[in-house]
Amino acid sequence: MLNLQNLEIRHTCCIFIKLITHTPLDSEQRIIKKRALLSTLREIDTIRRHENFIVKNLWRVVALGAILTLAIPAQGLGGFEYKGTSVLTLMEATYWEAALIIASLYTIFCFVGHIGWKIEDGLRLRELHAKKQRLMRELGITVVHGEPEEL
């Protein structure tokens, strides 16, 4: 049985949230809603930990871009029509021109991906916070924020 009378959840930023229920567990529906609330809280925490991936791993993204920029112009294509033909001969460009074009495309894709993921995370967090508020209202739960000593 799930007991949520005095549940403490530790977040990554060392803030404790203590859930205090005003009514005892009395039905299966209440238990299901409390489990849904816990699941929603975990999902919010997961999204918060994984947001801004490109910014958090900037050196890895830059290293991958440098490797791709330097390696792709010299590689041959694997398609049937262009078997063994390098990108340089198809583009009729020098090595550094092709590398600059590839670096520009990589930067644009990373920027668009970062903005897209940021918008998607924001929308998902908004939905989850609305769901959390609705479940807390239905369950009659009060949230107290603070340090562990204060609680």
DACORDA-V125696 format. One record per run of one state. SS is the DSSP state (2 for helix, 1 for strand, 0 for the rest). FROM is the first residue (numbers start at 1). TO is the last residue. If there is no record, write none. Layout:
ss=<SS;SS>
from=<FROM;FROM>
to=<TO;TO>
This chain:
ss=<0;1;0;1;0;2;0;2;0;2;0;1;0;1;0;1;2;0;2;0;1;0>
from=<1;6;11;16;22;28;51;53;57;58;73;76;78;83;84;86;87;92;95;140;141;147>
to=<5;10;15;21;27;50;52;56;57;72;75;77;82;83;85;86;91;94;139;140;146;151>
